[in-house]
Amino acid sequence: MNWRKGPPPSIGWWPASVCKDLGCVRWWNGKHWSQAAWADTPVKVAASTARKPELAVIQDEIEWTDRPADWPKRSKT
């Protein structure tokens, strides 16, 4: 698994974490990462979380990796 820093190739949900946790996802809005969500996060809470940017001091520490193969095709870029 290859974890990267910097922006991913597209806007959307990505496995993204400060500790390489595959269960942690964040919304990339093209400029900032959102706060974290997990698979058991209720949909409404995750939608709200996507609108909340992560703290500025953490933005540079977030690493992302490719979306898993079992994610829907429409989620991949």
Distance bins in CASP14 RR format, pairs under 12 A and 6 or more apart:
PFRMAT RR
TARGET T0000
AUTHOR 0000-0000-0000
RMODE 2
METHOD distances of the structure
MODEL  1
1 15 0 0 0 0 1 0 0 0 0 0 0
1 17 0 0 0 0 0 1 0 0 0 0 0
1 20 1 0 0 1 0 0 0 0 0 0 0
1 21 0 0 0 0 0 1 0 0 0 0 0
1 22 1 0 0 1 0 0 0 0 0 0 0
1 63 0 0 0 0 0 1 0 0 0 0 0
1 64 0 0 0 0 0 1 0 0 0 0 0
1 65 1 0 1 0 0 0 0 0 0 0 0
1 66 0 0 0 0 1 0 0 0 0 0 0
1 67 0 0 0 0 0 1 0 0 0 0 0
1 68 0 0 0 0 1 0 0 0 0 0 0
2 15 0 0 0 0 0 1 0 0 0 0 0
2 20 0 0 0 0 0 1 0 0 0 0 0
2 63 0 0 0 0 1 0 0 0 0 0 0
2 64 0 0 0 0 1 0 0 0 0 0 0
2 65 1 0 0 1 0 0 0 0 0 0 0
2 66 1 0 0 1 0 0 0 0 0 0 0
3 14 0 0 0 0 0 1 0 0 0 0 0
3 15 0 0 0 0 1 0 0 0 0 0 0
3 16 0 0 0 0 1 0 0 0 0 0 0
3 17 0 0 0 0 1 0 0 0 0 0 0
3 18 0 0 0 0 0 1 0 0 0 0 0
3 19 0 0 0 0 0 1 0 0 0 0 0
3 20 1 0 1 0 0 0 0 0 0 0 0
3 21 0 0 0 0 0 1 0 0 0 0 0
3 22 0 0 0 0 1 0 0 0 0 0 0
3 24 0 0 0 0 0 1 0 0 0 0 0
3 61 0 0 0 0 0 1 0 0 0 0 0
3 62 0 0 0 0 1 0 0 0 0 0 0
3 63 1 0 1 0 0 0 0 0 0 0 0
3 64 1 0 0 1 0 0 0 0 0 0 0
3 65 1 0 1 0 0 0 0 0 0 0 0
3 66 0 0 0 0 1 0 0 0 0 0 0
4 14 0 0 0 0 0 1 0 0 0 0 0
4 15 0 0 0 0 0 1 0 0 0 0 0
4 16 0 0 0 0 1 0 0 0 0 0 0
4 17 0 0 0 0 0 1 0 0 0 0 0
4 20 0 0 0 0 0 1 0 0 0 0 0
4 28 0 0 0 0 0 1 0 0 0 0 0
4 62 0 0 0 0 0 1 0 0 0 0 0
4 63 1 0 0 1 0 0 0 0 0 0 0
4 64 1 0 1 0 0 0 0 0 0 0 0
4 65 1 0 0 1 0 0 0 0 0 0 0
4 66 0 0 0 0 1 0 0 0 0 0 0
5 16 0 0 0 0 0 1 0 0 0 0 0
5 17 0 0 0 0 0 1 0 0 0 0 0
5 18 0 0 0 0 0 1 0 0 0 0 0
5 20 0 0 0 0 0 1 0 0 0 0 0
5 33 0 0 0 0 0 1 0 0 0 0 0
5 59 0 0 0 0 0 1 0 0 0 0 0
5 60 1 0 0 1 0 0 0 0 0 0 0
5 61 0 0 0 0 1 0 0 0 0 0 0
5 62 1 0 0 1 0 0 0 0 0 0 0
5 63 1 0 1 0 0 0 0 0 0 0 0
5 64 1 0 0 1 0 0 0 0 0 0 0
5 65 0 0 0 0 0 1 0 0 0 0 0
6 14 0 0 0 0 0 1 0 0 0 0 0
6 16 0 0 0 0 1 0 0 0 0 0 0
6 28 0 0 0 0 1 0 0 0 0 0 0
6 30 0 0 0 0 0 1 0 0 0 0 0
6 31 0 0 0 0 0 1 0 0 0 0 0
6 32 0 0 0 0 0 1 0 0 0 0 0
6 33 0 0 0 0 1 0 0 0 0 0 0
6 59 0 0 0 0 1 0 0 0 0 0 0
6 60 0 0 0 0 1 0 0 0 0 0 0
6 61 0 0 0 0 0 1 0 0 0 0 0
6 62 0 0 0 0 1 0 0 0 0 0 0
6 63 0 0 0 0 1 0 0 0 0 0 0
6 64 1 0 0 1 0 0 0 0 0 0 0
6 65 0 0 0 0 0 1 0 0 0 0 0
7 14 0 0 0 0 1 0 0 0 0 0 0
7 16 0 0 0 0 0 1 0 0 0 0 0
7 26 0 0 0 0 0 1 0 0 0 0 0
7 28 1 0 0 1 0 0 0 0 0 0 0
7 29 0 0 0 0 0 1 0 0 0 0 0
7 30 1 0 0 1 0 0 0 0 0 0 0
7 31 0 0 0 0 1 0 0 0 0 0 0
7 32 0 0 0 0 1 0 0 0 0 0 0
7 33 0 0 0 0 1 0 0 0 0 0 0
7 59 0 0 0 0 0 1 0 0 0 0 0
7 60 0 0 0 0 0 1 0 0 0 0 0
7 62 0 0 0 0 0 1 0 0 0 0 0
7 63 0 0 0 0 0 1 0 0 0 0 0
7 64 0 0 0 0 1 0 0 0 0 0 0
7 77 0 0 0 0 0 1 0 0 0 0 0
8 14 1 0 1 0 0 0 0 0 0 0 0
8 15 0 0 0 0 1 0 0 0 0 0 0
8 16 1 0 0 1 0 0 0 0 0 0 0
8 25 0 0 0 0 0 1 0 0 0 0 0
8 26 0 0 0 0 1 0 0 0 0 0 0
8 27 0 0 0 0 0 1 0 0 0 0 0
8 28 1 0 1 0 0 0 0 0 0 0 0
8 29 0 0 0 0 0 1 0 0 0 0 0
8 30 0 0 0 0 1 0 0 0 0 0 0
8 31 0 0 0 0 0 1 0 0 0 0 0
8 33 0 0 0 0 1 0 0 0 0 0 0
8 62 0 0 0 0 0 1 0 0 0 0 0
8 63 0 0 0 0 0 1 0 0 0 0 0
8 64 1 0 1 0 0 0 0 0 0 0 0
8 65 0 0 0 0 1 0 0 0 0 0 0
8 66 0 0 0 0 1 0 0 0 0 0 0
8 67 0 0 0 0 1 0 0 0 0 0 0
8 75 0 0 0 0 0 1 0 0 0 0 0
8 76 0 0 0 0 0 1 0 0 0 0 0
8 77 0 0 0 0 1 0 0 0 0 0 0
9 28 0 0 0 0 1 0 0 0 0 0 0
9 30 0 0 0 0 0 1 0 0 0 0 0
9 64 0 0 0 0 1 0 0 0 0 0 0
9 66 0 0 0 0 1 0 0 0 0 0 0
9 67 0 0 0 0 0 1 0 0 0 0 0
9 76 0 0 0 0 1 0 0 0 0 0 0
9 77 1 0 1 0 0 0 0 0 0 0 0
10 27 0 0 0 0 0 1 0 0 0 0 0
10 28 1 0 0 1 0 0 0 0 0 0 0
10 29 0 0 0 0 0 1 0 0 0 0 0
10 30 0 0 0 0 1 0 0 0 0 0 0
10 64 0 0 0 0 0 1 0 0 0 0 0
10 66 0 0 0 0 0 1 0 0 0 0 0
10 67 0 0 0 0 0 1 0 0 0 0 0
10 74 0 0 0 0 0 1 0 0 0 0 0
10 75 0 0 0 0 1 0 0 0 0 0 0
10 76 0 0 0 0 1 0 0 0 0 0 0
10 77 1 1 0 0 0 0 0 0 0 0 0
11 26 0 0 0 0 0 1 0 0 0 0 0
11 27 0 0 0 0 1 0 0 0 0 0 0
11 28 1 0 1 0 0 0 0 0 0 0 0
11 29 1 0 0 1 0 0 0 0 0 0 0
11 30 1 0 1 0 0 0 0 0 0 0 0
11 31 0 0 0 0 1 0 0 0 0 0 0
11 32 0 0 0 0 0 1 0 0 0 0 0
11 33 0 0 0 0 0 1 0 0 0 0 0
11 34 0 0 0 0 0 1 0 0 0 0 0
11 50 0 0 0 0 0 1 0 0 0 0 0
11 75 0 0 0 0 0 1 0 0 0 0 0
11 77 0 0 0 0 1 0 0 0 0 0 0
12 25 0 0 0 0 1 0 0 0 0 0 0
12 26 0 0 0 0 1 0 0 0 0 0 0
12 27 1 0 1 0 0 0 0 0 0 0 0
12 28 1 0 1 0 0 0 0 0 0 0 0
12 29 1 0 0 1 0 0 0 0 0 0 0
12 30 0 0 0 0 1 0 0 0 0 0 0
12 33 0 0 0 0 0 1 0 0 0 0 0
12 34 0 0 0 0 1 0 0 0 0 0 0
12 46 0 0 0 0 0 1 0 0 0 0 0
12 50 0 0 0 0 1 0 0 0 0 0 0
12 64 0 0 0 0 0 1 0 0 0 0 0
12 67 0 0 0 0 1 0 0 0 0 0 0
12 71 0 0 0 0 0 1 0 0 0 0 0
12 74 0 0 0 0 0 1 0 0 0 0 0
12 75 1 0 0 1 0 0 0 0 0 0 0
12 76 0 0 0 0 0 1 0 0 0 0 0
12 77 0 0 0 0 1 0 0 0 0 0 0
13 23 0 0 0 0 0 1 0 0 0 0 0
13 24 0 0 0 0 0 1 0 0 0 0 0
13 25 1 0 1 0 0 0 0 0 0 0 0
13 26 1 0 0 1 0 0 0 0 0 0 0
13 27 1 0 1 0 0 0 0 0 0 0 0
13 28 1 0 0 1 0 0 0 0 0 0 0
13 29 0 0 0 0 0 1 0 0 0 0 0
13 33 0 0 0 0 0 1 0 0 0 0 0
13 34 0 0 0 0 1 0 0 0 0 0 0
13 36 0 0 0 0 0 1 0 0 0 0 0
13 37 0 0 0 0 1 0 0 0 0 0 0
13 38 0 0 0 0 0 1 0 0 0 0 0
13 39 0 0 0 0 0 1 0 0 0 0 0
13 41 0 0 0 0 0 1 0 0 0 0 0
13 46 0 0 0 0 1 0 0 0 0 0 0
13 47 0 0 0 0 0 1 0 0 0 0 0
13 49 0 0 0 0 0 1 0 0 0 0 0
13 50 1 0 0 1 0 0 0 0 0 0 0
13 64 0 0 0 0 0 1 0 0 0 0 0
13 67 1 0 0 1 0 0 0 0 0 0 0
13 68 0 0 0 0 0 1 0 0 0 0 0
13 71 0 0 0 0 1 0 0 0 0 0 0
13 72 0 0 0 0 0 1 0 0 0 0 0
13 74 0 0 0 0 0 1 0 0 0 0 0
13 75 1 0 0 1 0 0 0 0 0 0 0
13 76 0 0 0 0 0 1 0 0 0 0 0
13 77 0 0 0 0 0 1 0 0 0 0 0
14 22 0 0 0 0 0 1 0 0 0 0 0
14 23 0 0 0 0 0 1 0 0 0 0 0
14 24 0 0 0 0 1 0 0 0 0 0 0
14 25 1 0 0 1 0 0 0 0 0 0 0
14 26 1 0 0 1 0 0 0 0 0 0 0
14 27 1 0 0 1 0 0 0 0 0 0 0
14 28 1 0 1 0 0 0 0 0 0 0 0
14 29 0 0 0 0 0 1 0 0 0 0 0
14 30 0 0 0 0 0 1 0 0 0 0 0
14 33 0 0 0 0 1 0 0 0 0 0 0
14 34 0 0 0 0 0 1 0 0 0 0 0
14 36 0 0 0 0 0 1 0 0 0 0 0
14 37 0 0 0 0 0 1 0 0 0 0 0
14 50 0 0 0 0 0 1 0 0 0 0 0
14 62 0 0 0 0 1 0 0 0 0 0 0
14 63 0 0 0 0 1 0 0 0 0 0 0
14 64 1 0 1 0 0 0 0 0 0 0 0
14 65 1 0 0 1 0 0 0 0 0 0 0
14 66 0 0 0 0 1 0 0 0 0 0 0
14 67 1 0 0 1 0 0 0 0 0 0 0
14 68 0 0 0 0 0 1 0 0 0 0 0
14 71 0 0 0 0 1 0 0 0 0 0 0
14 75 0 0 0 0 1 0 0 0 0 0 0
14 76 0 0 0 0 0 1 0 0 0 0 0
14 77 0 0 0 0 1 0 0 0 0 0 0
15 21 0 0 0 0 1 0 0 0 0 0 0
15 22 1 0 1 0 0 0 0 0 0 0 0
15 23 1 0 0 1 0 0 0 0 0 0 0
15 24 1 0 0 1 0 0 0 0 0 0 0
15 25 1 0 1 0 0 0 0 0 0 0 0
15 26 0 0 0 0 1 0 0 0 0 0 0
15 27 0 0 0 0 0 1 0 0 0 0 0
15 28 0 0 0 0 0 1 0 0 0 0 0
15 33 0 0 0 0 0 1 0 0 0 0 0
15 36 0 0 0 0 0 1 0 0 0 0 0
15 37 0 0 0 0 0 1 0 0 0 0 0
15 38 0 0 0 0 0 1 0 0 0 0 0
15 39 0 0 0 0 0 1 0 0 0 0 0
15 62 0 0 0 0 0 1 0 0 0 0 0
15 63 0 0 0 0 1 0 0 0 0 0 0
15 64 1 0 0 1 0 0 0 0 0 0 0
15 65 1 0 1 0 0 0 0 0 0 0 0
15 66 1 0 0 1 0 0 0 0 0 0 0
15 67 1 0 0 1 0 0 0 0 0 0 0
15 68 1 0 0 1 0 0 0 0 0 0 0
15 70 0 0 0 0 0 1 0 0 0 0 0
15 71 0 0 0 0 1 0 0 0 0 0 0
15 75 0 0 0 0 0 1 0 0 0 0 0
16 22 0 0 0 0 0 1 0 0 0 0 0
16 23 0 0 0 0 1 0 0 0 0 0 0
16 24 1 0 0 1 0 0 0 0 0 0 0
16 25 1 0 0 1 0 0 0 0 0 0 0
16 26 1 0 1 0 0 0 0 0 0 0 0
16 27 0 0 0 0 1 0 0 0 0 0 0
16 28 1 0 0 1 0 0 0 0 0 0 0
16 32 0 0 0 0 0 1 0 0 0 0 0
16 33 1 0 0 1 0 0 0 0 0 0 0
16 34 0 0 0 0 1 0 0 0 0 0 0
16 35 0 0 0 0 0 1 0 0 0 0 0
16 36 1 0 0 1 0 0 0 0 0 0 0
16 37 0 0 0 0 0 1 0 0 0 0 0
16 38 0 0 0 0 0 1 0 0 0 0 0
16 50 0 0 0 0 0 1 0 0 0 0 0
16 54 0 0 0 0 1 0 0 0 0 0 0
16 58 0 0 0 0 0 1 0 0 0 0 0
16 59 0 0 0 0 0 1 0 0 0 0 0
16 61 0 0 0 0 0 1 0 0 0 0 0
16 62 1 0 1 0 0 0 0 0 0 0 0
16 63 1 0 0 1 0 0 0 0 0 0 0
16 64 1 0 1 0 0 0 0 0 0 0 0
16 65 1 0 0 1 0 0 0 0 0 0 0
16 66 0 0 0 0 0 1 0 0 0 0 0
16 67 0 0 0 0 0 1 0 0 0 0 0
17 23 1 0 0 1 0 0 0 0 0 0 0
17 24 1 0 1 0 0 0 0 0 0 0 0
17 25 0 0 0 0 1 0 0 0 0 0 0
17 26 1 0 0 1 0 0 0 0 0 0 0
17 33 0 0 0 0 1 0 0 0 0 0 0
17 35 0 0 0 0 0 1 0 0 0 0 0
17 36 1 0 0 1 0 0 0 0 0 0 0
17 37 0 0 0 0 0 1 0 0 0 0 0
17 38 0 0 0 0 0 1 0 0 0 0 0
17 54 0 0 0 0 0 1 0 0 0 0 0
17 58 0 0 0 0 0 1 0 0 0 0 0
17 61 0 0 0 0 1 0 0 0 0 0 0
17 62 1 0 0 1 0 0 0 0 0 0 0
17 63 1 0 0 1 0 0 0 0 0 0 0
17 64 0 0 0 0 1 0 0 0 0 0 0
17 65 0 0 0 0 1 0 0 0 0 0 0
18 24 0 0 0 0 1 0 0 0 0 0 0
18 26 0 0 0 0 0 1 0 0 0 0 0
18 33 0 0 0 0 1 0 0 0 0 0 0
18 35 0 0 0 0 0 1 0 0 0 0 0
18 36 0 0 0 0 1 0 0 0 0 0 0
18 54 0 0 0 0 1 0 0 0 0 0 0
18 55 0 0 0 0 0 1 0 0 0 0 0
18 57 0 0 0 0 0 1 0 0 0 0 0
18 58 1 0 0 1 0 0 0 0 0 0 0
18 59 0 0 0 0 1 0 0 0 0 0 0
18 60 0 0 0 0 1 0 0 0 0 0 0
18 61 1 0 1 0 0 0 0 0 0 0 0
18 62 1 0 1 0 0 0 0 0 0 0 0
18 63 1 0 0 1 0 0 0 0 0 0 0
18 64 0 0 0 0 0 1 0 0 0 0 0
19 36 0 0 0 0 0 1 0 0 0 0 0
19 58 0 0 0 0 0 1 0 0 0 0 0
19 61 0 0 0 0 1 0 0 0 0 0 0
19 62 0 0 0 0 1 0 0 0 0 0 0
19 63 0 0 0 0 1 0 0 0 0 0 0
20 61 0 0 0 0 0 1 0 0 0 0 0
20 62 0 0 0 0 0 1 0 0 0 0 0
20 63 1 0 0 1 0 0 0 0 0 0 0
20 64 0 0 0 0 1 0 0 0 0 0 0
20 65 1 0 0 1 0 0 0 0 0 0 0
21 36 0 0 0 0 1 0 0 0 0 0 0
21 37 0 0 0 0 0 1 0 0 0 0 0
21 38 0 0 0 0 1 0 0 0 0 0 0
21 39 0 0 0 0 0 1 0 0 0 0 0
21 62 0 0 0 0 0 1 0 0 0 0 0
21 63 0 0 0 0 1 0 0 0 0 0 0
21 64 0 0 0 0 0 1 0 0 0 0 0
21 65 0 0 0 0 0 1 0 0 0 0 0
22 38 0 0 0 0 0 1 0 0 0 0 0
22 39 0 0 0 0 0 1 0 0 0 0 0
22 63 0 0 0 0 0 1 0 0 0 0 0
22 64 0 0 0 0 0 1 0 0 0 0 0
22 65 1 0 0 1 0 0 0 0 0 0 0
22 66 0 0 0 0 0 1 0 0 0 0 0
22 67 0 0 0 0 0 1 0 0 0 0 0
22 68 1 0 0 1 0 0 0 0 0 0 0
22 70 0 0 0 0 0 1 0 0 0 0 0
22 71 0 0 0 0 0 1 0 0 0 0 0
23 36 0 0 0 0 1 0 0 0 0 0 0
23 37 0 0 0 0 1 0 0 0 0 0 0
23 38 1 0 1 0 0 0 0 0 0 0 0
23 39 1 0 0 1 0 0 0 0 0 0 0
23 40 0 0 0 0 1 0 0 0 0 0 0
23 41 0 0 0 0 0 1 0 0 0 0 0
23 65 0 0 0 0 0 1 0 0 0 0 0
23 67 0 0 0 0 0 1 0 0 0 0 0
23 68 0 0 0 0 1 0 0 0 0 0 0
23 71 0 0 0 0 0 1 0 0 0 0 0
24 33 0 0 0 0 0 1 0 0 0 0 0
24 34 0 0 0 0 0 1 0 0 0 0 0
24 35 0 0 0 0 0 1 0 0 0 0 0
24 36 1 0 1 0 0 0 0 0 0 0 0
24 37 1 0 0 1 0 0 0 0 0 0 0
24 38 1 0 0 1 0 0 0 0 0 0 0
24 39 0 0 0 0 1 0 0 0 0 0 0
24 40 0 0 0 0 0 1 0 0 0 0 0
24 41 0 0 0 0 0 1 0 0 0 0 0
24 46 0 0 0 0 0 1 0 0 0 0 0
24 49 0 0 0 0 0 1 0 0 0 0 0
24 54 0 0 0 0 0 1 0 0 0 0 0
24 62 0 0 0 0 1 0 0 0 0 0 0
24 63 0 0 0 0 0 1 0 0 0 0 0
24 64 0 0 0 0 0 1 0 0 0 0 0
24 65 0 0 0 0 0 1 0 0 0 0 0
25 33 0 0 0 0 0 1 0 0 0 0 0
25 34 0 0 0 0 1 0 0 0 0 0 0
25 35 0 0 0 0 0 1 0 0 0 0 0
25 36 1 0 0 1 0 0 0 0 0 0 0
25 37 1 0 1 0 0 0 0 0 0 0 0
25 38 1 0 0 1 0 0 0 0 0 0 0
25 39 0 0 0 0 1 0 0 0 0 0 0
25 40 0 0 0 0 0 1 0 0 0 0 0
25 41 0 0 0 0 1 0 0 0 0 0 0
25 46 0 0 0 0 1 0 0 0 0 0 0
25 49 0 0 0 0 1 0 0 0 0 0 0
25 50 0 0 0 0 1 0 0 0 0 0 0
25 62 0 0 0 0 0 1 0 0 0 0 0
25 64 0 0 0 0 1 0 0 0 0 0 0
25 65 0 0 0 0 0 1 0 0 0 0 0
25 67 0 0 0 0 1 0 0 0 0 0 0
25 68 0 0 0 0 0 1 0 0 0 0 0
25 71 0 0 0 0 1 0 0 0 0 0 0
25 75 0 0 0 0 0 1 0 0 0 0 0
26 32 0 0 0 0 1 0 0 0 0 0 0
26 33 1 0 1 0 0 0 0 0 0 0 0
26 34 1 0 1 0 0 0 0 0 0 0 0
26 35 1 0 0 1 0 0 0 0 0 0 0
26 36 1 0 1 0 0 0 0 0 0 0 0
26 37 1 0 0 1 0 0 0 0 0 0 0
26 38 0 0 0 0 0 1 0 0 0 0 0
26 41 0 0 0 0 0 1 0 0 0 0 0
26 46 0 0 0 0 0 1 0 0 0 0 0
26 49 0 0 0 0 1 0 0 0 0 0 0
26 50 0 0 0 0 1 0 0 0 0 0 0
26 51 0 0 0 0 0 1 0 0 0 0 0
26 52 0 0 0 0 0 1 0 0 0 0 0
26 53 0 0 0 0 1 0 0 0 0 0 0
26 54 1 0 0 1 0 0 0 0 0 0 0
26 58 0 0 0 0 0 1 0 0 0 0 0
26 59 0 0 0 0 0 1 0 0 0 0 0
26 61 0 0 0 0 0 1 0 0 0 0 0
26 62 1 0 0 1 0 0 0 0 0 0 0
26 63 0 0 0 0 0 1 0 0 0 0 0
26 64 1 0 0 1 0 0 0 0 0 0 0
26 65 0 0 0 0 0 1 0 0 0 0 0
27 33 1 0 0 1 0 0 0 0 0 0 0
27 34 1 0 1 0 0 0 0 0 0 0 0
27 35 0 0 0 0 1 0 0 0 0 0 0
27 36 0 0 0 0 1 0 0 0 0 0 0
27 37 0 0 0 0 1 0 0 0 0 0 0
27 41 0 0 0 0 0 1 0 0 0 0 0
27 46 0 0 0 0 1 0 0 0 0 0 0
27 47 0 0 0 0 1 0 0 0 0 0 0
27 48 0 0 0 0 0 1 0 0 0 0 0
27 49 1 0 0 1 0 0 0 0 0 0 0
27 50 1 1 0 0 0 0 0 0 0 0 0
27 51 0 0 0 0 1 0 0 0 0 0 0
27 52 0 0 0 0 1 0 0 0 0 0 0
27 53 0 0 0 0 1 0 0 0 0 0 0
27 54 0 0 0 0 1 0 0 0 0 0 0
27 62 0 0 0 0 0 1 0 0 0 0 0
27 64 0 0 0 0 0 1 0 0 0 0 0
27 75 0 0 0 0 0 1 0 0 0 0 0
28 34 1 0 0 1 0 0 0 0 0 0 0
28 50 0 0 0 0 1 0 0 0 0 0 0
28 53 0 0 0 0 0 1 0 0 0 0 0
28 54 0 0 0 0 0 1 0 0 0 0 0
28 59 0 0 0 0 0 1 0 0 0 0 0
28 62 0 0 0 0 1 0 0 0 0 0 0
28 64 1 0 0 1 0 0 0 0 0 0 0
28 67 0 0 0 0 0 1 0 0 0 0 0
28 77 0 0 0 0 0 1 0 0 0 0 0
29 35 0 0 0 0 0 1 0 0 0 0 0
29 50 1 0 0 1 0 0 0 0 0 0 0
29 51 0 0 0 0 1 0 0 0 0 0 0
29 52 0 0 0 0 0 1 0 0 0 0 0
29 53 1 0 0 1 0 0 0 0 0 0 0
29 54 0 0 0 0 0 1 0 0 0 0 0
29 59 0 0 0 0 0 1 0 0 0 0 0
30 53 0 0 0 0 0 1 0 0 0 0 0
30 59 0 0 0 0 0 1 0 0 0 0 0
31 53 0 0 0 0 1 0 0 0 0 0 0
31 54 0 0 0 0 0 1 0 0 0 0 0
31 56 0 0 0 0 0 1 0 0 0 0 0
31 59 0 0 0 0 1 0 0 0 0 0 0
32 50 0 0 0 0 0 1 0 0 0 0 0
32 51 0 0 0 0 0 1 0 0 0 0 0
32 52 0 0 0 0 1 0 0 0 0 0 0
32 53 1 0 1 0 0 0 0 0 0 0 0
32 54 1 0 0 1 0 0 0 0 0 0 0
32 55 0 0 0 0 0 1 0 0 0 0 0
32 56 0 0 0 0 1 0 0 0 0 0 0
32 58 0 0 0 0 0 1 0 0 0 0 0
32 59 1 0 0 1 0 0 0 0 0 0 0
32 60 0 0 0 0 0 1 0 0 0 0 0
32 62 0 0 0 0 1 0 0 0 0 0 0
33 49 0 0 0 0 0 1 0 0 0 0 0
33 50 0 0 0 0 0 1 0 0 0 0 0
33 52 0 0 0 0 0 1 0 0 0 0 0
33 53 1 0 0 1 0 0 0 0 0 0 0
33 54 1 0 1 0 0 0 0 0 0 0 0
33 55 0 0 0 0 1 0 0 0 0 0 0
33 56 0 0 0 0 0 1 0 0 0 0 0
33 58 1 0 0 1 0 0 0 0 0 0 0
33 59 1 0 1 0 0 0 0 0 0 0 0
33 60 0 0 0 0 1 0 0 0 0 0 0
33 61 0 0 0 0 1 0 0 0 0 0 0
33 62 1 0 1 0 0 0 0 0 0 0 0
33 63 0 0 0 0 0 1 0 0 0 0 0
33 64 0 0 0 0 1 0 0 0 0 0 0
34 41 0 0 0 0 0 1 0 0 0 0 0
34 45 0 0 0 0 0 1 0 0 0 0 0
34 46 0 0 0 0 1 0 0 0 0 0 0
34 47 0 0 0 0 0 1 0 0 0 0 0
34 48 0 0 0 0 1 0 0 0 0 0 0
34 49 1 0 1 0 0 0 0 0 0 0 0
34 50 1 0 1 0 0 0 0 0 0 0 0
34 51 1 0 0 1 0 0 0 0 0 0 0
34 52 1 0 1 0 0 0 0 0 0 0 0
34 53 1 0 0 1 0 0 0 0 0 0 0
34 54 1 0 0 1 0 0 0 0 0 0 0
34 55 0 0 0 0 0 1 0 0 0 0 0
34 58 0 0 0 0 0 1 0 0 0 0 0
34 59 0 0 0 0 0 1 0 0 0 0 0
34 62 0 0 0 0 1 0 0 0 0 0 0
34 64 0 0 0 0 0 1 0 0 0 0 0
35 41 0 0 0 0 0 1 0 0 0 0 0
35 45 0 0 0 0 0 1 0 0 0 0 0
35 46 0 0 0 0 1 0 0 0 0 0 0
35 47 0 0 0 0 0 1 0 0 0 0 0
35 48 0 0 0 0 1 0 0 0 0 0 0
35 49 1 0 1 0 0 0 0 0 0 0 0
35 50 0 0 0 0 1 0 0 0 0 0 0
35 51 0 0 0 0 1 0 0 0 0 0 0
35 52 1 0 1 0 0 0 0 0 0 0 0
35 53 1 0 0 1 0 0 0 0 0 0 0
35 54 1 0 1 0 0 0 0 0 0 0 0
35 55 0 0 0 0 1 0 0 0 0 0 0
35 58 0 0 0 0 1 0 0 0 0 0 0
35 59 0 0 0 0 0 1 0 0 0 0 0
35 62 0 0 0 0 0 1 0 0 0 0 0
36 45 0 0 0 0 0 1 0 0 0 0 0
36 46 0 0 0 0 1 0 0 0 0 0 0
36 49 1 0 0 1 0 0 0 0 0 0 0
36 50 0 0 0 0 0 1 0 0 0 0 0
36 52 0 0 0 0 0 1 0 0 0 0 0
36 53 0 0 0 0 0 1 0 0 0 0 0
36 54 1 0 0 1 0 0 0 0 0 0 0
36 55 0 0 0 0 0 1 0 0 0 0 0
36 58 0 0 0 0 1 0 0 0 0 0 0
36 62 0 0 0 0 1 0 0 0 0 0 0
36 64 0 0 0 0 0 1 0 0 0 0 0
37 43 0 0 0 0 1 0 0 0 0 0 0
37 44 0 0 0 0 0 1 0 0 0 0 0
37 45 1 0 0 1 0 0 0 0 0 0 0
37 46 1 0 1 0 0 0 0 0 0 0 0
37 47 0 0 0 0 1 0 0 0 0 0 0
37 48 0 0 0 0 1 0 0 0 0 0 0
37 49 1 0 1 0 0 0 0 0 0 0 0
37 50 1 0 0 1 0 0 0 0 0 0 0
37 51 0 0 0 0 0 1 0 0 0 0 0
37 52 0 0 0 0 0 1 0 0 0 0 0
37 54 0 0 0 0 0 1 0 0 0 0 0
38 45 0 0 0 0 0 1 0 0 0 0 0
38 46 0 0 0 0 1 0 0 0 0 0 0
38 49 0 0 0 0 1 0 0 0 0 0 0
39 46 0 0 0 0 1 0 0 0 0 0 0
39 68 0 0 0 0 0 1 0 0 0 0 0
39 70 0 0 0 0 0 1 0 0 0 0 0
39 71 0 0 0 0 0 1 0 0 0 0 0
40 46 0 0 0 0 1 0 0 0 0 0 0
41 47 0 0 0 0 1 0 0 0 0 0 0
41 48 0 0 0 0 1 0 0 0 0 0 0
41 49 1 0 0 1 0 0 0 0 0 0 0
41 50 0 0 0 0 0 1 0 0 0 0 0
42 48 0 0 0 0 1 0 0 0 0 0 0
42 49 0 0 0 0 1 0 0 0 0 0 0
43 49 0 0 0 0 0 1 0 0 0 0 0
43 50 0 0 0 0 0 1 0 0 0 0 0
44 50 0 0 0 0 0 1 0 0 0 0 0
44 51 0 0 0 0 0 1 0 0 0 0 0
45 51 0 0 0 0 0 1 0 0 0 0 0
45 52 0 0 0 0 0 1 0 0 0 0 0
46 52 0 0 0 0 0 1 0 0 0 0 0
53 59 1 0 0 1 0 0 0 0 0 0 0
53 62 0 0 0 0 0 1 0 0 0 0 0
54 60 0 0 0 0 0 1 0 0 0 0 0
54 61 0 0 0 0 1 0 0 0 0 0 0
54 62 1 0 0 1 0 0 0 0 0 0 0
55 61 0 0 0 0 1 0 0 0 0 0 0
55 62 0 0 0 0 0 1 0 0 0 0 0
56 62 0 0 0 0 0 1 0 0 0 0 0
65 71 0 0 0 0 0 1 0 0 0 0 0
66 75 0 0 0 0 0 1 0 0 0 0 0
66 76 0 0 0 0 1 0 0 0 0 0 0
66 77 0 0 0 0 1 0 0 0 0 0 0
67 73 0 0 0 0 0 1 0 0 0 0 0
67 74 0 0 0 0 0 1 0 0 0 0 0
67 75 1 0 1 0 0 0 0 0 0 0 0
67 76 1 0 1 0 0 0 0 0 0 0 0
67 77 0 0 0 0 1 0 0 0 0 0 0
68 75 0 0 0 0 1 0 0 0 0 0 0
68 76 0 0 0 0 1 0 0 0 0 0 0
69 75 0 0 0 0 0 1 0 0 0 0 0
69 76 0 0 0 0 1 0 0 0 0 0 0
70 76 0 0 0 0 0 1 0 0 0 0 0
71 77 0 0 0 0 0 1 0 0 0 0 0
END
